[in-house]
Amino acid sequence: YLIDARWYKQWLKFVSSDDYGYVSRENLHPGPIDNSSLFTDDSYERLKDHLSEEIDYKLLPKEAWDQLVNTYGLVNEGSAIERKVIEQGSFFKKCSIEVYPMELKLCQYGDRTIVAKRNFSKGDTIADIEEDGRKLFEIATEEPIKLWNAYLPSSLEQLFKAKTVEDSALQPGQLIIFETKKDGKWTHQTSGANSQNGNHTSGSGVTTQGLCGLNNLGNTCFMNSALQCLSNVPAMTNYFKSNTYKKELNKTNPLGMGGKLAQAYAQLIQSIWSGDQSSFAPREFKMKVSQFAPRFSGYQQHDSQELFSFLVDGLHEDLNRISKKPYIEMKEADGRPDDLVAQESWDNHRRRNDSIIVDTLHGLFRSKVDCPECPRISVTFDPFCFLSLPLPMKRQRTMDCWFVPVGFDDKICKYKVTVAKSGCIRDLFGAVTELQGVPETSTRMVATDVYNCRFHKIFKPREPITSIYEKDYIYLFEAPPNMAMLPASNTCTVIPICMGHKIVVEYLSNYQYTAHLFGQPFLIPVNLTNTTYRELYKGVLGATWRYINDSKMISEVRKFLLEDIDVDDVKDDDSFEVNLPCFFGGRGRIGYNKITFAEVFKLFTLKVVNSFGTQVIRQLENNDETLSLSVDTYIAVDWTKHAYDNYLERYNWGDIADSHSSVNSAGVKKPSTGVQLRDCMKLFTTEEKLDKDDAWYCSHCKKHQQATKKFDLWMLPPVLVIHLKRFSYTRYSRDKLDTLVHFPTRDLDLSDFIVNPQKTSWPKGQRCYNLIAVSNHYGGLGGGHYTAYAKNHIDKKWHYFDDSSVSLSAEDRVVTKAAYMLVYQRQDL
C-alpha cells in the first residue's frame, strides 16, 4: 500500500518521542490517513505523474496498512492505494512495486468511438484483458474473438493470449480492439506491413543511411537518445553492419546475456542504417532490454546515460573474446614506476576483457590515495568507459515564495528571490524586503511550507535554506509590528489556521458528514493570555477578507471588523484597512450589543485540531471567557455549507496573489554565462577528502581512514564518452543543474589532465578529439524529454534526432544547457 510520506513522517513524530505524551503534545496527532495529495483530484481515480518513493509516498505491507487504518482511520475510503508486487525480467529476475498500473483503452472493432478505460498490471496476460473485455462488451465465452493492438490508426497487430502486457510491448493509453466474426468471417486481414523483427516502419523511399528516427513507445525518449548517440559511433556501427559481431558472440559468458542483447542491437543497427525507412518502432529491442534489465521495464522515464551504460556493458559481455576469464591477483604499486604499473593493470584488464567495446570505449584512470596518519600512498590504475564529470555547483539558489501581508486587505504577492545555498531562512526574509525596497528590520516574517491546504512546516529563522525542498510552496507571513516589542514572556504569537467545510460521503452504505480542507491556510496573531472567541473569530474573518466574493457580505464583514473602532470616526467613503489591533490587548472592546451582526457571526465555527487539521481535539466555546491557547495550538475553521457555497472564492484561491516583477524574466538576475568543460575536468581531478561513510582501509595503519583521493587521466580511449552529472539524488531530495557547459565541437585536448609522461610524443591526431554526438535532456526531474544531436559519418552533417523526427542541424547549435552526455572521437580515426 502507498501512504502519503508527509502523513507518515507526522505519525513518526507522534509515536517516536520520548519527551512527551499524547495529551501534552496532542497537536502532533496525525489524524486519519490522508492520501489526497497523491491524486490529481478529489475523485481519487488517478495518481499524479512522477511520484517518488520517500519524497511523495512510503510503501507499507498490508499488515502495517491495516493496523494504521484500524487505529487512525482513513479520510476517504477511496483513497486507499493498493498495488501489486510483480516480477520483471526473464534473464535477471527482479521484484518491484507496480505503482502505476497500465491504463488501456478497450473498444469493439466496429465502433471505435465507444471506448472504456481499464487498468491492468504489466504481469497480466492478454487472456486477462480478453476476459475483462468479454464482460464489458457482453461477448459470450464460447464466441471466437481476436484482440488487436492499434499501435497506429492504420495498422493493427494481433495480440496473443499467452503473452503478458509487458511482453506485448503495450504502452499506457494504448487502444485494444476486440474483433468478433461477422457473418462467420473475420473482418480484418493481417497485412505484411511490419518490418523485420516486428518493428512497425513508416516512411518510404531511399534516405541517407543512419537518418532514421525511433518512435516513442511511451516515455522511451531516453532510450532513443542513447541509441542515436551509440549508433553514430562509426567503429561500432560498421562492426555490426558488417556482421563481424557474429564471429565473436559469446553465448556462454555467465556475465552476459547469451548473445541475445548483441543480436538484438545488431538487428536494430541494420534497420537504422538500411536507408529505406524514415522511422520505425524499436519494440523488439525494448523488450530485450526489459528482459535483461528489469529496471527499464514498463514505460516510465529513465536516464539516457544509465541506458547507454547498461547497453555497452551488456554488449561487451556478449561479445567478450575471452571465453574463460583467468583469475588475476591485484598488485600494489609498492613504489614501482607509474608507467610499469599502468601497463601491468591494462594488460591484466585485457586478459579478462577483450571486445569491440574495450577496443573503442575503454580508457585508464590513475587513482592516488594518501593516508593522513602514515606515509603510505596507494596508487592504482583502473579502466573506465565514461568520464562522469561533476558540475561546479551554483552558490546561490532561486526560489518562488508568496508574501502574505499582515494588513489582510492587502493582496498576497509572489516573489522570485535568489539566496545563498549556505544561508538560512532569515536570508529569505532579507531577499524579499530587498525586492520590496524596505529595510530588512522593518518587516518581521514567519516562513511556512504550505502543503495540501495545511501547514506542513513552520520554519525557524535560523534553519538552513537546505531545509526547503524544490517542491515546497513557501509562504512568508508578515507579523504585526508590535511583535518586535513583545516582552520575554512571549505571550503573543501567531497560530496556524486551516480552512475546512463539511461534505457528505458514503461510508459502509451510510451517508455521514466529514471535514474537508480547502483553500489557503494562514497565520493570525494572538495574545495567549486574553484572547476571546470573538477576537479569534474576527482574526479569522480578517484573514479570509480577500477571499469573500459576495458584496453584501463584504460590507457586513467590514462593519463587524471595525466594531472596536469609534464608528463615528469612520466615513462611508473611507478606504478600508484592517489592522486588528485588539489581538494584543492594546485597546478596549466596545460592548458586543452595539452591533450584533448575527449572520456574520454564524459563518463558521472554530475548533482545536492536530497539525494536519484532520483530528478534532476540542470544540471552542463561543463565550466571553479567555481561550486556552498555547504556542502549539492549531485551529480549524469549519465553514457552514451555506457560507461555503455562497460567499467564498473556492476555485481560484491561487489567483488572489499578485506577481512581483521578479517573477518575470525581466526581473530576474541574469544567469551566469556558464562554465567551461575544462572547469568540470579541474573539479573531477581535484584532490578530495573521503567522507566517514566512505573511509579507506589503510593496510599500514590497520584501520579505516578519511584519506585524500585524487583521480588523473592516464590513457584516453578512441571514442571518449563524457557524462555531465546534472542530476543529484539523496534519500529525501533531488536536484538538477541547468548550468550551461561550454564544450568544444572540435579539437578537444585534455592533455593537461593526463599524467602519462609519454603524452609529449603523441601527435595531435592522437591527443585531440572532435564531437560526434550529444544526448540532451530538457525539463526537470522525474520527467522531461530526451533528444540527440549526431554527426552522420556518411554525409558529414549534423542532424537533430527527436524520437521519430530527424532534421538537419548545424554544428554551432549543439552546445546548449540541455547537453547531458557528449561523445567525442579521436581525430586520427
C-alpha positions as a printed Julia matrix, in Angstrom:
829×3 Matrix{Float64}:
   0.0     0.0     0.0
   1.11    3.56   -0.76
   0.79    6.07    2.07
   1.42    9.8     1.92
   5.03   10.44    3.01
   4.2    13.59    4.96
   1.41   11.9     6.9
   3.82    9.07    7.64
   6.51   11.48    8.9
   3.95   13.2    11.11
   2.94    9.81   12.51
   6.59    9.03   13.26
   6.88   12.29   15.2
   3.76   11.39   17.14
   4.82    7.89   18.17
   8.59    8.18   18.49
   9.08   10.99   21.01
  10.34   10.1    24.47
   9.88   13.58   25.92
   6.12   13.97   25.89
   2.89   12.05   25.81
  -0.17   12.21   23.61
  -2.02   14.64   25.87
   0.68   17.3    26.26
   1.5    17.35   22.54
  -1.86   16.37   21.12
  -1.35   18.64   18.11
   1.15   16.09   16.75
  -1.59   13.51   16.32
  -1.62   12.78   12.55
  -5.36   12.23   12.35
  -6.92    9.94    9.7
  -4.66    8.78    6.88
  -4.87   11.34    4.08
  -3.61   10.28    0.64
  -5.41   13.06   -1.24
  -2.17   14.82   -2.25
  -1.13   11.76   -4.26
  -4.15   12.05   -6.58
  -4.86   14.51   -9.35
  -8.3    15.44   -7.94
 -10.94   14.55   -5.36
 -12.25   11.66   -7.45
  -9.28    9.56   -6.21
  -9.11    7.84   -9.59
  -5.71    8.86  -10.98
  -2.36    9.27   -9.28
  -0.22   12.3   -10.04
   2.57   11.69  -12.5
   6.2    11.17  -11.42
   5.53   10.43   -7.73
   8.72    9.37   -5.94
   9.17    6.93   -3.11
  10.36    8.54    0.16
   9.66   12.05   -1.17
   5.94   11.64   -2.01
   4.95    8.28   -0.59
   6.07    5.35    1.57
   5.37    1.69    0.87
   3.76   -0.44    3.57
   2.91   -4.14    3.66
  -0.77   -5.0     4.01
  -0.47   -5.86    7.71
   1.01   -2.46    8.58
  -1.54   -0.62    6.44
  -4.46   -2.44    8.07
  -3.1    -1.67   11.52
  -2.78    2.06   10.76
  -6.25    2.24    9.2
  -7.79    0.46   12.17
  -6.04    2.85   14.56
  -6.32    6.2    12.79
  -8.97    5.74   10.12
  -8.97    6.96    6.53
 -10.11   10.4     5.35
 -11.78    8.81    2.32
 -12.27    5.11    1.71
 -11.5     5.61   -1.97
  -8.02    6.93   -1.2
  -6.54    3.54   -0.3
  -3.85    2.77   -2.89
  -3.24   -0.97   -3.17
  -0.56   -2.08   -5.61
   0.84   -5.42   -6.77
   4.35   -6.75   -6.36
   5.35   -8.02   -9.79
   8.34   -9.95  -11.1
  10.06   -8.39  -14.08
  12.74   -9.61  -16.45
  13.3   -13.06  -17.9
  17.08  -13.26  -17.55
  17.65  -11.31  -14.35
  14.56  -11.56  -12.16
  13.55   -8.56  -10.09
  10.52   -7.9    -7.92
   9.13   -4.38   -7.84
   6.05   -2.47   -6.75
   3.83   -1.53   -9.67
   2.95    2.0    -8.58
   1.42    2.92  -11.93
  -0.75    0.17  -13.47
  -1.14    0.22  -17.23
  -4.25    2.1   -18.36
  -5.54    0.66  -21.63
  -8.47    1.68  -23.81
 -10.84   -1.08  -24.92
 -13.29   -0.89  -27.83
 -15.04   -3.12  -30.35
 -13.9    -3.49  -33.95
 -17.0    -2.0   -35.48
 -17.12    1.15  -33.32
 -14.01    2.93  -32.03
 -16.0     5.87  -30.68
 -17.17    3.98  -27.58
 -14.03    3.42  -25.52
 -13.72    2.06  -21.98
 -10.61    2.65  -19.86
  -9.29   -0.17  -17.68
  -6.16   -0.62  -15.57
  -4.04   -3.75  -15.94
  -0.83   -4.97  -14.36
   2.21   -5.43  -16.58
   2.14   -9.03  -15.39
  -1.43   -9.6   -16.56
  -1.83  -11.67  -19.71
  -3.72  -10.81  -22.87
  -6.16  -13.52  -21.74
  -6.91  -11.37  -18.67
  -7.68   -8.41  -20.93
  -9.89  -10.63  -23.06
 -11.83  -11.81  -20.01
 -12.41   -8.22  -18.9
 -13.48   -7.2   -22.41
 -15.92  -10.09  -22.8
 -17.73   -8.95  -19.64
 -17.61   -5.31  -20.71
 -18.94   -5.87  -24.24
 -21.13   -8.87  -23.3
 -19.34  -11.3   -25.62
 -20.15  -14.94  -24.92
 -17.33  -17.12  -23.63
 -17.67  -19.63  -26.49
 -17.63  -16.95  -29.21
 -14.29  -16.71  -31.09
 -12.51  -13.42  -30.59
  -9.31  -11.66  -31.68
  -7.56   -8.84  -29.87
  -5.7    -6.22  -31.88
  -3.14   -3.65  -30.75
  -4.0    -0.42  -32.59
  -0.47    0.93  -32.44
  -1.32    3.31  -35.28
  -4.85    4.06  -36.57
  -3.98    2.44  -39.89
  -2.06   -0.54  -38.51
  -3.24   -3.35  -36.25
  -1.08   -6.01  -34.63
  -2.63   -9.18  -33.26
  -2.18   -9.92  -29.55
  -1.73  -13.45  -28.25
  -3.36  -14.75  -25.07
  -0.27  -16.34  -23.52
   1.79  -13.14  -23.61
   1.8   -10.62  -20.78
   1.05   -6.92  -21.14
   4.77   -6.22  -20.78
   5.85   -8.88  -23.28
   3.37   -7.49  -25.81
   5.09   -4.07  -25.53
   1.79   -2.32  -24.82
   2.06    1.29  -23.74
  -0.18    3.43  -21.5
  -3.27    4.69  -23.29
  -2.96    2.01  -25.98
  -6.18    1.17  -27.85
  -7.07   -2.54  -27.77
  -9.67   -3.61  -30.31
 -11.95   -6.63  -29.78
 -12.96   -8.3   -33.05
 -15.63  -10.97  -33.42
 -16.64  -12.76  -36.62
 -19.2   -11.11  -38.87
 -21.27  -13.48  -40.97
 -18.9   -16.25  -39.93
 -15.78  -14.42  -41.21
 -13.06  -12.25  -39.74
 -13.31   -8.68  -41.0
  -9.68   -7.65  -40.51
  -6.98   -9.3   -42.6
  -3.36   -9.31  -41.38
  -1.16   -7.21  -43.63
   2.54   -7.57  -44.33
   3.31   -4.0   -43.39
   5.54   -4.89  -40.49
   9.27   -4.72  -40.99
  11.86   -7.13  -39.7
  11.71   -8.06  -36.03
   8.1    -6.96  -35.78
   9.05   -3.29  -35.8
   6.44   -1.11  -37.46
   8.01    1.15  -40.07
   6.88    4.45  -41.52
   8.01    6.42  -44.5
   9.11    5.14  -47.88
  11.81    5.74  -50.43
  15.57    5.9   -50.01
  17.1     8.13  -47.3
  20.69    8.68  -46.2
  21.8     5.74  -44.1
  21.57    6.44  -40.38
  18.98    9.22  -40.69
  16.21    7.09  -39.25
  14.04    8.16  -36.35
  12.89    5.92  -33.5
   9.24    6.06  -32.49
   8.47    6.86  -28.88
   6.81    3.8   -27.31
   5.7     5.78  -24.27
   8.37    7.7   -22.32
  11.14    5.88  -24.23
  12.8     9.06  -25.5
  15.69    8.34  -23.07
  16.38    5.08  -24.93
  16.03    6.68  -28.36
  18.52    9.4   -27.43
  21.12    6.92  -26.16
  20.69    4.65  -29.2
  21.16    7.51  -31.66
  24.38    8.53  -29.89
  25.84    5.0   -29.95
  24.55    4.37  -33.47
  26.64    7.3   -34.73
  29.93    5.86  -33.44
  31.37    4.69  -36.81
  33.61    1.93  -35.45
  30.7     0.34  -33.55
  28.16    0.65  -36.36
  30.49   -0.71  -39.04
  31.28   -3.66  -36.78
  27.59   -4.6   -36.55
  26.7    -3.72  -40.16
  29.45   -5.98  -41.49
  28.21   -8.88  -39.31
  31.67   -9.17  -37.74
  29.87   -9.47  -34.4
  28.57  -12.93  -35.36
  32.08  -14.39  -35.19
  32.61  -13.02  -31.69
  29.3   -13.82  -30.0
  29.96  -15.24  -26.55
  26.89  -17.26  -25.61
  28.49  -18.98  -22.61
  29.67  -15.94  -20.65
  27.85  -16.1   -17.29
  28.06  -12.3   -17.06
  26.47  -11.82  -20.48
  23.01  -12.28  -21.92
  23.75  -15.34  -24.01
  24.5   -13.14  -27.02
  20.83  -12.1   -27.28
  21.4    -8.43  -26.45
  24.15   -8.16  -29.1
  21.9    -9.84  -31.66
  19.0    -7.5   -30.85
  21.27   -4.46  -31.13
  22.7    -5.72  -34.44
  19.18   -6.05  -35.86
  18.4    -2.53  -34.64
  21.51   -1.13  -36.35
  20.63   -2.94  -39.58
  17.21   -1.23  -39.52
  18.55    2.24  -38.68
  21.24    2.1   -41.37
  19.19    0.37  -44.09
  18.41    3.7   -45.72
  14.92    2.65  -46.77
  12.78    3.99  -43.92
  12.41    7.32  -42.16
  11.49    5.88  -38.75
  10.38    2.71  -37.02
   9.31    1.47  -33.59
  12.12   -0.41  -31.76
   9.73   -2.52  -29.73
  11.61   -5.81  -30.02
  14.81   -4.16  -28.82
  12.92   -2.52  -25.94
  11.56   -5.93  -24.91
  15.06   -7.44  -24.92
  16.37   -4.6   -22.74
  13.47   -5.1   -20.31
  14.17   -8.82  -20.08
  17.81   -8.34  -19.12
  17.42   -5.1   -17.1
  14.04   -5.08  -15.31
  14.65   -1.52  -14.11
  13.95   -0.43  -17.7
  10.7    -2.41  -17.85
   7.47   -0.59  -18.46
   7.17    2.88  -19.84
   8.41    5.18  -17.12
  11.03    7.79  -17.88
  14.64    6.74  -17.21
  18.13    8.14  -17.66
  19.75    8.05  -21.11
  23.24    7.68  -19.64
  22.14    4.74  -17.48
  20.66    3.03  -20.53
  23.83    3.78  -22.52
  25.96    2.35  -19.7
  23.86   -0.82  -19.44
  23.95   -1.29  -23.21
  27.72   -1.01  -23.64
  28.37   -3.23  -20.59
  25.92   -5.83  -21.9
  27.35   -5.7   -25.43
  30.85   -6.1   -24.01
  29.96   -9.28  -22.12
  28.01  -10.69  -25.09
  30.98  -10.02  -27.37
  33.86  -10.73  -24.99
  36.53  -12.65  -26.88
  37.7   -14.18  -23.59
  35.66  -17.32  -23.12
  37.16  -18.19  -19.74
  38.38  -15.32  -17.61
  41.58  -16.09  -15.66
  41.92  -15.17  -12.0
  44.31  -12.26  -11.59
  45.54  -11.07   -8.22
  45.71   -7.31   -7.89
  49.15   -5.93   -7.02
  50.02   -2.72   -5.24
  52.42   -0.29   -6.91
  54.84   -0.54   -3.94
  56.94    2.32   -5.28
  57.27    0.95   -8.8
  57.19    3.44  -11.72
  53.72    4.53  -12.82
  54.24    3.54  -16.44
  55.15   -0.02  -15.41
  52.15   -0.38  -13.05
  49.79    1.2   -15.61
  50.85   -1.19  -18.38
  50.51   -4.15  -16.0
  46.99   -3.04  -15.0
  45.92   -2.54  -18.62
  47.34   -5.91  -19.68
  45.52   -7.6   -16.81
  42.3    -5.88  -17.82
  42.69   -7.06  -21.42
  43.36  -10.63  -20.28
  39.82  -10.71  -18.86
  38.07   -8.2   -21.11
  38.6    -8.13  -24.86
  35.81   -6.85  -27.11
  34.86   -4.14  -29.57
  33.64   -2.15  -26.56
  37.06   -2.3   -24.88
  38.78   -1.52  -28.2
  36.62    1.55  -28.72
  35.39    2.95  -25.38
  37.75    1.91  -22.56
  40.46    4.15  -21.1
  42.58    4.15  -17.92
  42.47    6.24  -14.74
  45.2     6.71  -12.16
  43.83    6.73   -8.62
  46.01    8.03   -5.81
  45.02    7.65   -2.13
  47.1     9.3     0.61
  46.77    8.17    4.25
  46.59   11.13    6.68
  48.4     9.31    9.52
  51.19    7.35    7.86
  53.47    7.72    4.82
  51.53    5.14    2.8
  50.33    6.26   -0.63
  48.27    3.82   -2.68
  48.45    4.15   -6.46
  46.2     2.03   -8.67
  45.15    2.13  -12.31
  41.54    1.37  -13.21
  39.74    1.1   -16.57
  36.79    3.37  -17.35
  34.11    3.64  -20.01
  32.79    7.1   -19.09
  34.19   10.32  -17.73
  31.45   11.32  -15.28
  32.25   14.96  -14.59
  30.76   16.97  -11.72
  29.49   20.44  -12.5
  30.64   23.38  -10.39
  27.76   23.89   -8.0
  25.89   27.16   -8.06
  26.48   29.01   -4.82
  23.03   30.54   -5.0
  19.53   29.21   -5.32
  16.47   30.78   -6.92
  13.06   30.02   -5.47
   9.47   31.22   -5.55
   7.74   32.41   -2.39
   4.49   34.17   -1.51
   4.4    37.14    0.88
   1.21   37.46    2.96
   0.9    40.98    4.47
  -0.48   41.49    7.96
  -2.95   44.01    6.56
  -5.39   41.37    5.35
  -7.0    43.68    2.81
  -3.64   43.88    1.03
  -3.03   41.31   -1.67
  -0.68   38.38   -1.38
   2.33   38.84   -3.66
   4.5    36.23   -5.33
   8.26   36.85   -5.47
  11.18   35.1    -7.14
  14.24   35.53   -4.94
  17.87   34.47   -5.02
  19.52   33.35   -1.79
  22.79   31.7    -0.85
  22.57   27.91   -0.68
  24.58   28.04    2.54
  22.25   30.62    4.06
  19.34   30.38    6.47
  15.62   31.21    6.44
  16.36   34.72    7.7
  18.21   35.39    4.42
  14.96   34.62    2.59
  13.28   37.41    4.56
  16.06   39.8     3.58
  15.77   38.9    -0.1
  12.04   39.71   -0.08
  12.42   43.03    1.76
  15.16   43.99   -0.7
  12.72   43.49   -3.58
  10.09   45.43   -1.61
  12.52   48.31   -1.21
  12.2    48.49    2.58
  14.78   47.93    5.36
  15.07   44.32    6.45
  14.46   45.3    10.09
  11.16   46.97    9.24
   9.33   43.75    8.43
   9.09   40.64   10.59
   8.08   37.39    8.91
   7.27   33.77    9.62
   8.22   31.25    6.91
   5.95   28.25    6.27
   5.7    25.3     3.91
   2.1    25.05    2.67
   1.03   21.62    1.54
  -2.4    20.31    0.63
  -4.37   23.14    2.28
  -2.39   22.99    5.53
   0.97   23.87    7.02
   3.47   21.1     6.65
   6.17   23.03    8.49
   6.75   26.37   10.19
  10.43   27.25    9.87
  12.65   28.85   12.47
  14.62   31.9    11.26
  18.0    30.23   11.72
  17.1    26.98    9.95
  19.25   26.35    6.84
  17.87   27.12    3.39
  18.56   23.47    2.52
  15.58   22.51    4.69
  13.37   23.87    1.89
  12.91   21.33   -0.89
  12.33   22.07   -4.56
   8.67   21.04   -4.45
   7.82   23.12   -1.36
   5.38   26.03   -1.55
   6.82   28.71    0.72
   4.54   31.35    2.23
   6.01   34.21    4.25
   3.54   35.71    6.72
   4.18   39.23    7.9
   3.99   39.54   11.68
   2.45   42.63   13.35
   4.95   45.44   14.05
   4.39   45.32   17.81
   5.56   41.7    17.94
   9.08   43.13   17.87
   8.41   44.83   21.21
   7.0    41.8    22.99
   8.27   41.0    26.49
  10.44   37.96   27.12
   7.4    36.06   28.4
   6.38   35.62   24.77
   2.66   35.73   25.49
   1.96   36.97   21.97
   2.47   34.73   18.98
   0.93   33.61   15.7
  -1.12   30.44   15.47
  -1.83   28.34   12.37
  -5.33   28.26   10.9
  -6.63   25.86    8.26
  -9.91   26.1     6.36
 -12.49   23.34    6.22
 -16.09   22.63    5.4
 -18.36   19.64    5.81
 -19.09   17.34    2.89
 -21.31   14.29    2.65
 -19.54   10.97    1.98
 -20.76    7.41    1.76
 -19.23    5.09    4.33
 -20.31    1.46    4.83
 -23.55    2.1     2.91
 -24.38    5.08    5.17
 -24.02    8.8     4.49
 -22.17   10.96    7.0
 -20.56   14.4     7.27
 -16.79   14.7     7.26
 -14.45   17.69    7.34
 -12.77   18.57    4.04
  -9.86   21.03    3.93
  -9.75   23.62    1.19
  -8.15   26.92    0.28
  -5.14   28.61    1.8
  -4.04   28.16    5.44
  -2.83   31.27    7.26
  -1.31   32.56   10.48
  -3.03   35.08   12.74
  -1.52   36.92   15.72
  -3.0    36.28   19.16
  -2.34   37.17   22.78
  -2.19   33.85   24.64
  -3.34   35.45   27.91
  -6.52   37.31   26.97
  -7.87   36.29   23.55
 -11.6    35.5    23.46
 -13.61   33.51   20.98
 -14.97   36.7    19.39
 -11.48   38.16   18.89
 -10.22   34.93   17.38
 -13.31   34.82   15.15
 -12.6    38.37   13.94
  -8.98   37.44   13.24
 -10.11   34.59   11.02
 -12.58   36.87    9.2
  -9.82   39.38    8.6
  -7.57   36.69    7.17
 -10.32   35.49    4.81
 -11.4    39.02    3.8
  -9.66   38.8     0.43
 -11.47   35.53   -0.43
 -15.08   36.67    0.12
 -16.88   37.23   -3.2
 -20.32   38.48   -2.06
 -20.55   42.3    -1.97
 -23.24   42.4     0.7
 -21.33   40.05    2.96
 -18.14   42.08    2.38
 -19.98   45.13    3.7
 -21.24   43.25    6.76
 -17.81   41.82    7.49
 -16.31   45.3     7.15
 -18.64   46.64    9.82
 -18.03   43.67   12.07
 -14.26   44.05   11.87
 -14.5    47.77   12.63
 -16.78   47.43   15.65
 -13.9    48.12   18.06
 -13.16   51.43   16.31
 -15.14   54.56   17.05
 -17.85   54.21   14.42
 -18.37   57.99   14.32
 -14.8    58.4    13.06
 -15.33   56.09   10.06
 -16.72   57.82    6.98
 -18.59   55.98    4.29
 -16.03   56.82    1.62
 -13.01   55.9     3.75
 -10.8    53.24    2.27
 -10.86   50.12    4.42
  -7.74   48.87    6.16
  -7.88   46.02    8.64
  -5.21   46.38   11.33
  -6.87   44.33   14.08
  -5.02   45.99   16.99
  -7.16   44.2    19.58
  -5.18   40.97   19.15
  -2.54   42.16   21.56
  -4.87   43.66   24.11
  -3.84   47.15   23.05
  -7.38   48.61   23.0
 -10.56   48.13   24.93
 -13.56   46.45   23.31
 -16.9    48.16   22.78
 -19.89   46.28   24.18
 -20.99   43.43   21.93
 -24.6    44.61   21.87
 -23.72   47.76   19.9
 -23.59   45.78   16.61
 -24.84   42.19   16.61
 -24.08   41.04   13.03
 -25.96   37.79   13.61
 -25.32   36.37   10.16
 -21.63   37.34   10.13
 -21.08   35.65   13.45
 -22.51   32.35   12.18
 -20.38   31.82    9.09
 -18.2    29.19   10.74
 -17.19   27.58   14.0
 -13.71   27.17   15.46
 -12.06   24.09   16.89
  -8.63   22.99   18.06
  -7.17   20.29   15.82
  -3.96   18.4    15.22
  -1.27   19.92   12.99
  -2.73   18.18    9.92
  -6.19   19.6    10.53
  -7.74   16.15   10.35
  -8.25   15.3    14.01
 -10.55   17.37   16.26
  -9.11   17.83   19.75
 -11.84   20.07   21.17
 -14.53   22.5    20.05
 -14.02   26.14   21.11
 -16.92   27.59   23.09
 -18.49   30.86   21.96
 -18.46   32.92   25.16
 -16.62   35.87   26.73
 -14.09   33.73   28.57
 -10.42   33.77   27.64
  -9.49   30.87   25.39
  -6.95   28.29   26.48
  -4.33   28.63   23.75
  -0.64   27.75   23.54
   2.22   28.07   21.07
   1.4    24.53   19.9
  -2.29   25.22   19.18
  -3.67   24.61   15.68
  -7.12   25.95   14.77
  -9.51   24.68   12.1
 -12.27   26.89   10.65
 -15.38   24.85    9.91
 -17.44   26.88    7.41
 -21.13   26.21    7.17
 -22.39   24.76    3.9
 -24.35   27.95    3.17
 -21.33   30.2     3.7
 -19.02   27.93    1.72
 -21.4    27.7    -1.23
 -22.35   31.4    -1.37
 -19.58   33.64   -0.06
 -16.18   32.18   -0.86
 -13.96   32.17   -3.94
 -13.44   28.44   -3.76
 -11.79   27.54   -7.04
  -9.19   30.23   -7.72
  -7.51   30.97   -4.41
  -4.12   30.92   -6.13
  -5.26   33.77   -8.42
  -5.66   36.08   -5.44
  -1.91   36.68   -5.42
  -0.21   39.37   -7.48
   3.13   38.66   -9.16
   6.12   40.88   -8.48
   8.27   41.87  -11.45
  10.93   39.45  -10.2
   8.7    36.55  -11.26
   9.02   37.63  -14.88
  12.26   37.08  -16.73
  12.91   40.81  -16.85
  13.05   40.97  -13.07
  15.32   38.01  -12.52
  19.05   38.42  -12.22
  20.8    37.49  -15.43
  22.15   33.97  -15.25
  25.84   33.39  -15.44
  27.4    32.68  -18.82
  28.05   29.11  -17.75
  31.23   27.13  -17.2
  33.86   25.6   -19.43
  34.27   21.86  -19.85
  37.8    22.34  -18.52
  36.28   23.66  -15.25
  34.45   20.35  -14.88
  37.68   18.45  -15.57
  39.52   20.51  -12.95
  36.83   19.7   -10.41
  36.99   16.0   -11.34
  40.79   15.86  -10.86
  40.81   17.93   -7.65
  42.05   16.13   -4.57
  39.23   15.45   -2.1
  38.92   14.09    1.41
  36.83   10.94    1.75
  33.69   11.03    3.9
  33.41    8.96    7.06
  30.93    6.66    5.34
  33.41    6.11    2.51
  36.58    5.71    4.59
  39.56    3.85    3.08
  41.24    0.94    4.86
  44.95    1.55    5.31
  46.87   -1.73    5.45
  49.74    0.01    7.22
  47.65    1.65    9.99
  45.3    -1.37   10.13
  42.2     0.82   10.29
  39.84    2.88    8.14
  40.99    6.4     7.41
  39.46    9.55    5.94
  42.18    9.66    3.34
  42.58   12.1     0.47
  41.92   10.77   -3.02
  42.78   12.11   -6.46
  41.88   10.96   -9.96
  44.0    11.62  -13.03
  43.77   10.52  -16.65
  46.4     8.1   -17.9
  45.06    6.86  -21.22
  42.01    8.01  -23.19
  40.02    5.67  -25.47
  39.5     6.16  -29.23
  35.91    7.24  -28.52
  35.54    9.29  -25.35
  32.11    9.49  -23.66
  31.69   12.36  -21.19
  28.75   12.32  -18.79
  27.83   15.69  -17.25
  26.44   14.96  -13.78
  23.43   17.25  -13.89
  21.31   15.14  -11.54
  21.94   14.76   -7.83
  19.92   12.4    -5.66
  19.71   11.94   -1.91
  17.28    9.89    0.13
  14.92   12.82    0.52
  15.71   15.33   -2.2
  16.62   15.62   -5.85
  18.08   18.4    -7.91
  19.01   19.19  -11.5
  21.72   21.63  -12.54
  20.86   23.63  -15.66
  24.32   25.17  -15.88
  25.44   25.89  -19.43
  28.63   23.92  -20.06
  30.7    25.27  -22.96
  32.33   22.31  -24.71
  34.33   22.38  -27.95
  32.92   20.68  -31.03
  36.44   20.31  -32.43
  39.98   19.97  -31.1
  39.16   18.89  -27.55
  42.58   18.44  -25.93
  42.71   17.01  -22.38
  46.49   16.61  -22.3
  46.75   18.92  -19.29
  44.86   16.34  -17.25
  46.84   13.31  -18.49
  49.75   12.3   -16.24
  51.22    9.76  -18.64
  54.75   11.06  -19.44
  54.55    9.59  -22.95
  51.88   12.14  -23.95
  54.55   14.54  -25.19
  55.34   12.17  -28.05
  51.72   11.78  -29.17
  50.86   13.53  -32.45
  47.9    15.95  -32.5
  45.61   13.35  -34.07
  46.07   11.06  -31.04
  45.61   13.86  -28.5
  42.65   15.79  -29.89
  39.02   14.83  -30.29
  36.05   16.0   -32.34
  32.46   15.86  -31.13
  30.22   13.33  -32.92
  27.07   13.08  -30.72
  25.22   14.73  -27.81
  22.39   13.38  -25.66
  20.14   16.23  -24.43
  17.74   16.39  -21.51
  15.1    19.1   -21.35
  12.88   19.78  -18.36
  13.03   18.87  -14.71
  13.41   15.8   -12.56
  11.17   12.77  -12.84
  10.24   13.55  -16.41
  11.37   15.91  -19.11
  12.36   14.9   -22.62
  15.49   13.45  -24.24
  16.75   14.19  -27.74
  20.1    13.84  -29.52
  22.43   15.64  -31.9
  24.68   13.44  -34.03
  27.06   13.88  -36.94
  26.4    11.36  -39.69
  29.71    9.89  -40.92
  28.32    9.42  -44.44
  27.03   12.9   -45.31
  29.35   14.59  -42.73
  26.46   16.78  -41.5
  24.9    17.35  -38.06
  21.33   16.18  -37.52
  18.82   16.54  -34.69
  17.03   13.38  -33.52
  13.76   13.88  -31.65
  12.2    10.41  -31.41
  10.76    9.68  -34.89
  11.73   13.08  -36.25
  15.12   13.67  -37.88
  16.08   17.14  -39.11
  19.2    18.83  -40.45
  21.06   20.88  -37.85
  24.28   22.85  -37.58
  27.45   22.41  -35.58
  27.03   25.72  -33.74
  23.63   24.66  -32.35
  24.71   21.61  -30.36
  26.14   23.49  -27.35
  23.12   24.06  -25.09
  22.12   23.92  -21.42
  20.39   20.62  -22.2
  23.62   18.78  -23.07
  23.85   15.72  -20.81
  26.18   13.21  -22.49
  28.93   14.03  -25.01
  30.52   11.57  -27.43
  33.94   12.51  -28.85
  36.01   10.65  -31.44
  39.8    10.86  -31.73
  40.89   12.83  -34.78
  43.15   10.13  -36.2
  40.21    7.74  -36.7
